[in-house]
Amino acid sequence: MTAEAGRKQGRGRRVILWRHGQTSWNVESRFQGSTDVELTETGIGQARRAARLLASLEPDAIVASDLRRAAATAAELAELTGLDVTHDEALRETYAGVWQGLTHEEILGRYGDEYAAWKRGEPVRRGGGELESEVADRAAPVVLRHADKLPEDGTLVVVSHGGTIRTTIGRLLGLESQHWESLGGLSNCCWSVLGRGARGWRLLEHNAGTLPEPVLGDDD
């Protein structure tokens, strides 16, 4: 048995939920939603750096949103690992109707009450679009389906979007939807790690940009 195989043995299945790299709309603080915006040169560089780290974890499978910013991010990891990427539109970012393309300040100015209700955890169709629970309804089953195909100690990388990742984590952890906002946002090309334990999925890392370290004495 190799040292790497020994390290993996008994670890259980892991899911790494990786946000795409920077886009011009991120820089401009525009709500992207399901709009298909490309990576900037900075975003491509972020994806390449993060891919080198994630490749060292020897993932077994990659699944990604089909929007260009996520697909291009996933492609950097695929190039290093030799894995194929499965693209699934169910992993797209939340469709947010008329909010899409607006800056944060424009949303506050035009839809302040709606924004405040969403921040309070109320079910809000931002811009007339999807509820967060509807995003989880489409995205979480994709993650679970691919996770179920992993070997016993395998790793799945899911390349998606900040809002979709947050709602998926909330759903897999069994949190009520009004508490999903308590999960902090992900920076561009950072990721969260879920591990499968005896009681279900656990959040092992959140908004990470470095390789995970062993957790020692987490109950004391």
Residue frames relative to the residue before (quaternion, step in Angstrom):
aa qw qx qy qz dx dy dz
M 1.0000 0.0000 0.0000 0.0000 0.00 0.00 0.00
T 0.4129 -0.7085 0.5131 0.2536 3.59 -0.88 0.90
A 0.6506 -0.5040 0.3847 0.4180 3.56 -1.27 0.33
E 0.6483 0.5149 -0.3226 0.4587 3.58 1.03 -0.84
A 0.6477 0.5081 -0.3274 0.4638 3.57 0.94 -0.82
G 0.6425 0.5219 -0.3254 0.4572 3.55 1.01 -0.78
R 0.6406 0.5305 -0.3206 0.4532 3.57 1.02 -0.81
K 0.6905 0.4861 -0.2763 0.4590 3.55 1.01 -0.85
Q 0.6021 0.6166 -0.3729 0.3439 3.57 0.98 -0.84
G 0.8262 0.2039 -0.1767 0.4945 3.55 -0.88 0.99
R 0.4920 0.6764 -0.4279 0.3425 3.58 1.25 -0.07
G 0.3797 -0.7129 0.4975 0.3164 3.57 1.04 -0.75
R 0.6514 -0.5200 0.3793 0.4018 3.54 -1.28 0.21
R 0.1166 -0.7782 0.6147 0.0544 3.53 -1.16 0.74
V 0.1486 -0.7451 0.6424 0.1002 3.52 -1.23 0.63
I 0.1438 -0.7711 0.6176 0.0566 3.55 -0.79 1.09
L 0.1359 -0.7931 0.5922 0.0415 3.57 -0.58 1.17
W 0.0867 -0.8483 0.5188 -0.0610 3.51 -0.24 1.42
R 0.3040 -0.7507 0.5593 0.1765 3.57 -0.74 1.07
H 0.5793 -0.6101 0.4348 0.3212 3.55 -1.15 0.72
G 0.6137 -0.5587 0.4257 0.3605 3.54 -1.34 0.26
Q 0.7432 -0.4432 0.2991 0.4022 3.52 -1.39 0.16
T 0.1272 -0.7475 0.6467 0.0827 3.53 -1.22 0.72
S 0.6551 -0.4963 0.3755 0.4283 3.57 -1.26 0.20
W 0.6415 0.5191 -0.3321 0.4569 3.60 1.06 -0.63
N 0.5722 0.5476 -0.3863 0.4728 3.59 1.13 -0.50
V 0.6616 0.5141 -0.3049 0.4527 3.57 0.89 -0.95
E 0.7271 0.4263 -0.2234 0.4896 3.57 1.02 -0.86
S 0.3901 -0.7380 0.4572 0.3069 3.59 1.34 -0.03
R 0.3584 0.7126 -0.5091 0.3233 3.55 0.95 0.99
F 0.4684 -0.6626 0.5056 0.2931 3.56 -1.02 0.82
Q 0.2593 -0.8056 0.5156 0.1337 3.58 -0.47 1.17
G 0.0547 -0.8087 0.5795 0.0842 3.57 0.76 -0.99
S 0.7982 -0.2772 0.2170 0.4889 3.55 -0.93 -0.89
T 0.3891 0.7032 -0.4991 0.3240 3.61 1.25 0.22
D 0.3753 -0.7627 0.4911 0.1906 3.57 -0.85 1.00
V 0.0625 0.8178 -0.5589 0.1220 3.56 0.11 1.37
E 0.4161 -0.7343 0.4858 0.2271 3.58 -0.92 0.92
L 0.5940 -0.5393 0.4565 0.3846 3.55 -1.33 0.24
T 0.4184 -0.6302 0.5833 0.2960 3.52 -1.28 0.48
E 0.6740 -0.4410 0.3693 0.4636 3.58 -1.28 0.02
T 0.6128 0.5339 -0.3407 0.4726 3.57 1.07 -0.71
G 0.6540 0.5270 -0.3049 0.4490 3.57 0.98 -0.86
I 0.6285 0.5186 -0.3304 0.4764 3.56 1.05 -0.75
G 0.6507 0.5127 -0.3089 0.4673 3.57 0.99 -0.83
Q 0.6251 0.5315 -0.3302 0.4665 3.57 1.04 -0.78
A 0.6632 0.5143 -0.3028 0.4517 3.56 0.93 -0.93
R 0.6606 0.5083 -0.3135 0.4549 3.58 0.96 -0.82
R 0.6486 0.5059 -0.3223 0.4685 3.57 0.97 -0.81
A 0.6910 0.4747 -0.2877 0.4631 3.59 0.80 -0.99
A 0.6225 0.5577 -0.3448 0.4273 3.58 1.00 -0.78
R 0.6235 0.5392 -0.3477 0.4468 3.59 1.02 -0.73
L 0.6566 0.4960 -0.3075 0.4778 3.58 1.02 -0.77
L 0.7078 0.4699 -0.2750 0.4502 3.56 0.79 -1.02
A 0.5943 0.5697 -0.3698 0.4306 3.60 1.07 -0.62
S 0.6267 0.5546 -0.3413 0.4280 3.59 1.08 -0.66
L 0.6172 0.5333 -0.3391 0.4687 3.61 1.26 -0.27
E 0.3448 -0.7870 0.4531 0.2376 3.56 1.36 0.04
P 0.0018 0.8269 -0.5616 0.0275 3.61 0.58 1.11
D 0.4162 -0.7148 0.5165 0.2215 3.51 -1.22 0.61
A 0.8053 0.0277 0.0153 0.5921 3.59 1.16 -0.52
I 0.1582 -0.7596 0.6245 0.0897 3.55 -1.25 0.58
V 0.0213 0.7597 -0.6497 0.0163 3.56 -0.96 0.92
A 0.0450 -0.8319 0.5514 -0.0434 3.57 -0.91 0.90
S 0.5852 -0.5032 0.5075 0.3832 3.48 -1.38 0.34
D 0.4475 -0.7036 0.4842 0.2649 3.56 -1.11 0.64
L 0.4617 0.6511 -0.4730 0.3730 3.62 1.23 0.05
R 0.6309 -0.6188 0.3126 0.3484 3.56 -0.95 0.95
R 0.6508 0.5345 -0.3422 0.4167 3.60 0.93 -0.76
A 0.6818 0.4473 -0.2799 0.5067 3.57 1.09 -0.69
A 0.6453 0.5306 -0.3253 0.4431 3.58 0.95 -0.84
A 0.6656 0.4942 -0.3042 0.4692 3.60 0.98 -0.83
T 0.6187 0.5276 -0.3362 0.4752 3.58 1.08 -0.69
A 0.6671 0.5016 -0.2971 0.4638 3.58 0.89 -0.93
A 0.6200 0.5761 -0.3436 0.4069 3.58 1.03 -0.78
E 0.6103 0.5555 -0.3570 0.4376 3.59 1.08 -0.62
L 0.6721 0.4701 -0.2908 0.4927 3.58 1.02 -0.78
A 0.6234 0.5472 -0.3377 0.4449 3.56 1.02 -0.78
E 0.6404 0.5400 -0.3286 0.4363 3.59 0.99 -0.81
L 0.7047 0.4660 -0.2653 0.4645 3.57 1.01 -0.80
T 0.7567 0.4058 -0.2017 0.4712 3.57 1.03 -0.79
G 0.4012 -0.7137 0.4780 0.3181 3.58 1.17 -0.53
L 0.4888 0.6597 -0.4305 0.3749 3.58 1.28 0.14
D 0.4384 -0.6368 0.5577 0.3022 3.55 -1.23 0.50
V 0.3269 -0.7166 0.5783 0.2125 3.55 -1.21 0.56
T 0.2257 -0.7349 0.6241 0.1393 3.54 -0.95 0.93
H 0.1817 -0.7961 0.5705 0.0880 3.60 -0.63 1.11
D 0.0066 -0.8004 0.5975 -0.0480 3.56 -0.93 0.93
E 0.4075 -0.7373 0.4845 0.2360 3.59 -0.64 1.10
A 0.5487 0.6184 -0.3956 0.3999 3.60 1.22 -0.33
L 0.6559 0.4911 -0.3050 0.4854 3.60 1.28 -0.25
R 0.3807 0.7279 -0.4858 0.2987 3.60 1.23 0.23
E 0.6029 -0.5449 0.4380 0.3842 3.53 -1.32 0.34
T 0.6996 -0.4687 0.3597 0.4018 3.54 -1.33 0.41
Y 0.3439 -0.6926 0.5895 0.2335 3.56 -0.96 0.87
A 0.0599 -0.8445 0.5316 -0.0256 3.58 -0.60 1.15
G 0.5251 -0.7025 0.3976 0.2696 3.57 1.05 0.75
V 0.8590 -0.0996 0.0820 0.4955 3.56 -0.88 -0.99
W 0.5349 0.6095 -0.4246 0.4027 3.61 1.18 -0.13
Q 0.5905 0.6199 -0.3723 0.3584 3.57 1.07 -0.69
G 0.7795 0.2786 -0.2474 0.5035 3.55 -0.81 1.05
L 0.6076 0.5447 -0.3590 0.4531 3.59 1.24 -0.25
T 0.4707 -0.6378 0.5212 0.3163 3.57 -1.17 0.56
H 0.6824 -0.4684 0.3596 0.4308 3.54 -1.29 0.27
E 0.6694 0.5009 -0.3029 0.4575 3.59 0.91 -0.89
E 0.6418 0.5157 -0.3288 0.4627 3.61 1.01 -0.73
I 0.6340 0.5176 -0.3333 0.4681 3.58 1.01 -0.75
L 0.6559 0.5036 -0.3134 0.4669 3.59 0.92 -0.87
G 0.6816 0.5078 -0.2882 0.4411 3.57 0.97 -0.85
R 0.7706 0.3694 -0.1853 0.4852 3.58 0.96 -0.86
Y 0.8104 0.1776 -0.0440 0.5565 3.57 1.02 -0.79
G 0.1075 0.8613 -0.4900 0.0803 3.56 1.06 0.80
D 0.6655 0.4991 -0.3134 0.4580 3.60 0.92 -0.87
E 0.6451 0.5197 -0.3091 0.4672 3.55 1.00 -0.86
Y 0.6476 0.5175 -0.3066 0.4678 3.56 0.99 -0.88
A 0.6640 0.5087 -0.3051 0.4552 3.59 0.90 -0.92
A 0.6436 0.5185 -0.3248 0.4598 3.59 1.00 -0.80
W 0.6326 0.5217 -0.3272 0.4696 3.58 1.02 -0.78
K 0.6663 0.5039 -0.3023 0.4590 3.58 0.92 -0.89
R 0.6422 0.5112 -0.3259 0.4690 3.61 1.15 -0.54
G 0.5697 -0.6153 0.3762 0.3940 3.58 1.25 -0.16
E 0.4465 0.6812 -0.4671 0.3441 3.56 1.23 0.26
P 0.5173 -0.6263 0.4682 0.3478 3.62 -1.10 0.57
V 0.0642 0.8169 -0.5595 0.1243 3.57 -0.32 1.28
R 0.2957 -0.7100 0.6098 0.1915 3.55 -1.01 0.87
R 0.2236 -0.8176 0.5161 0.1232 3.55 0.18 1.28
G 0.8411 0.0411 -0.0823 0.5330 3.54 -0.70 1.13
G 0.6213 -0.5392 0.3432 0.4533 3.59 1.23 0.28
G 0.5265 0.6641 -0.3835 0.3669 3.57 1.28 0.26
E 0.8131 -0.2752 0.2156 0.4655 3.53 -1.13 -0.77
L 0.4453 -0.6054 0.5792 0.3157 3.50 -1.33 0.42
E 0.5962 -0.5619 0.4205 0.3898 3.57 -1.13 0.53
S 0.6306 0.5377 -0.3405 0.4441 3.59 1.01 -0.73
E 0.6362 0.5185 -0.3305 0.4660 3.59 1.11 -0.62
V 0.6003 0.5346 -0.3552 0.4771 3.57 1.12 -0.62
A 0.6583 0.4969 -0.3010 0.4787 3.58 0.94 -0.89
D 0.6160 0.5659 -0.3444 0.4263 3.59 1.03 -0.77
R 0.7391 0.3978 -0.2371 0.4891 3.60 1.02 -0.73
A 0.7300 0.4623 -0.2521 0.4356 3.59 0.98 -0.82
A 0.6619 0.5435 -0.3297 0.3971 3.60 0.81 -0.95
P 0.6553 0.5054 -0.3477 0.4408 3.66 0.86 -0.73
V 0.5975 0.5508 -0.3633 0.4557 3.61 1.09 -0.62
V 0.6598 0.5034 -0.3036 0.4681 3.56 0.90 -0.94
L 0.6782 0.4923 -0.2968 0.4577 3.58 0.85 -0.93
R 0.6404 0.5363 -0.3317 0.4385 3.58 0.95 -0.81
H 0.7010 0.4406 -0.2711 0.4909 3.57 0.93 -0.85
A 0.6157 0.5410 -0.3490 0.4544 3.59 1.07 -0.65
D 0.6405 0.5437 -0.3222 0.4363 3.57 1.05 -0.75
K 0.6533 0.5177 -0.3079 0.4587 3.59 1.22 -0.45
L 0.5113 0.6750 -0.4085 0.3408 3.58 1.25 -0.26
P 0.5335 -0.5427 0.5105 0.4003 3.56 -1.25 0.29
E 0.7515 -0.4428 0.2448 0.4234 3.56 -1.25 0.40
D 0.7921 0.2054 -0.1064 0.5648 3.60 0.97 -0.80
G 0.3292 0.7970 -0.4492 0.2338 3.55 1.17 0.62
T 0.3089 -0.7356 0.5816 0.1587 3.51 -1.39 0.33
L 0.1458 -0.7659 0.6242 0.0512 3.53 -0.94 1.02
V 0.1653 -0.7528 0.6275 0.1107 3.57 -1.01 0.84
V 0.1204 -0.7770 0.6175 0.0218 3.54 -0.80 1.13
V 0.1317 -0.8009 0.5821 0.0483 3.60 -0.56 1.15
S 0.1736 0.8046 -0.5339 0.1934 3.55 -0.37 1.23
H 0.6356 -0.5331 0.4417 0.3417 3.55 -1.23 -0.63
G 0.6958 -0.5336 0.2882 0.3847 3.55 -1.13 0.68
G 0.7109 0.4527 -0.2682 0.4666 3.57 0.78 -1.00
T 0.6617 0.5051 -0.3066 0.4615 3.56 0.94 -0.86
I 0.6385 0.5126 -0.3281 0.4710 3.57 1.00 -0.77
R 0.6526 0.5171 -0.3286 0.4458 3.60 0.88 -0.87
T 0.6934 0.4645 -0.2947 0.4654 3.60 0.83 -0.91
T 0.6312 0.5291 -0.3340 0.4584 3.59 1.06 -0.68
I 0.6349 0.5084 -0.3297 0.4792 3.57 0.96 -0.82
G 0.6529 0.5269 -0.3166 0.4426 3.58 0.88 -0.92
R 0.6679 0.4969 -0.2963 0.4682 3.56 0.93 -0.88
L 0.7003 0.4704 -0.2876 0.4535 3.60 0.83 -0.93
L 0.6760 0.4664 -0.2985 0.4862 3.59 1.13 -0.53
G 0.4711 -0.7014 0.4222 0.3284 3.57 1.28 -0.14
L 0.3800 0.7233 -0.4940 0.2975 3.59 1.16 0.50
E 0.5139 -0.5965 0.5080 0.3494 3.57 -1.17 0.56
S 0.6086 -0.6249 0.3473 0.3442 3.57 -0.96 0.88
Q 0.6252 0.5498 -0.3562 0.4242 3.62 1.06 -0.61
H 0.6832 0.4701 -0.2833 0.4816 3.60 1.25 -0.25
W 0.4473 0.7191 -0.4490 0.2850 3.60 1.21 -0.12
E 0.6185 0.5624 -0.3441 0.4276 3.57 1.08 -0.68
S 0.5590 0.6079 -0.3918 0.4055 3.61 1.21 -0.34
L 0.5707 0.5281 -0.3865 0.4961 3.57 1.28 -0.22
G 0.4159 -0.7314 0.4787 0.2511 3.59 -0.58 1.09
G 0.6056 -0.5831 0.4078 0.3564 3.56 -1.22 0.46
L 0.4307 -0.6664 0.5440 0.2729 3.54 -1.34 0.27
S 0.4073 -0.6678 0.5639 0.2650 3.55 -1.02 0.79
N 0.6574 -0.4989 0.3666 0.4296 3.58 -1.21 0.39
C 0.8607 0.0765 -0.1179 0.4894 3.53 -0.98 1.06
C 0.5028 0.5676 -0.4772 0.4443 3.58 1.12 0.61
W 0.2427 -0.7959 0.5484 0.0831 3.55 -1.21 0.39
S 0.2630 -0.7052 0.6283 0.1970 3.50 -1.42 0.21
V 0.2420 -0.7746 0.5731 0.1142 3.54 -1.16 0.67
L 0.1176 -0.7604 0.6368 0.0484 3.54 -0.94 1.01
G 0.1214 -0.7814 0.6080 0.0703 3.54 -1.04 0.80
R 0.4037 -0.7114 0.5254 0.2341 3.54 -1.06 0.79
G 0.0244 -0.8173 0.5748 -0.0317 3.57 -0.60 1.17
A 0.7619 -0.3791 0.2700 0.4505 3.54 -1.32 -0.10
R 0.7509 0.3637 -0.2033 0.5124 3.59 1.10 -0.65
G 0.7174 -0.3779 0.2486 0.5298 3.58 1.23 0.20
W 0.7580 -0.3706 0.2751 0.4608 3.54 -1.25 -0.43
R 0.1320 -0.7679 0.6245 0.0545 3.55 -1.13 0.82
L 0.4021 -0.6773 0.5578 0.2615 3.56 -1.14 0.66
L 0.1602 -0.8284 0.5349 0.0441 3.56 -0.43 1.27
E 0.7807 0.0254 0.0141 0.6243 3.58 1.08 -0.75
H 0.0297 -0.7990 0.6002 0.0230 3.59 -1.09 0.64
N 0.8386 0.0173 -0.0795 0.5386 3.55 -0.92 1.03
A 0.2682 0.7836 -0.5068 0.2391 3.54 0.97 0.96
G 0.1056 -0.7808 0.6115 0.0735 3.54 -1.21 0.61
T 0.6770 0.3745 -0.2741 0.5712 3.51 1.37 0.22
L 0.6476 -0.5247 0.3681 0.4122 3.56 -1.22 0.30
P 0.5402 -0.6427 0.4301 0.3319 3.61 -1.00 0.77
E 0.2799 -0.7291 0.6032 0.1616 3.52 -1.18 0.74
P 0.6026 -0.5500 0.4169 0.4007 3.59 -1.16 0.50
V 0.3372 -0.7147 0.5728 0.2178 3.59 -1.08 0.72
L 0.0872 -0.8109 0.5787 0.0034 3.56 -0.58 1.18
G 0.8588 0.0207 -0.0286 0.5111 3.57 -0.81 0.99
D 0.1555 0.8386 -0.5118 0.1030 3.59 0.87 0.90
D 0.6852 0.4588 -0.2928 0.4840 3.63 1.21 -0.16
D 0.7331 0.3550 -0.2561 0.5207 3.59 1.18 0.29
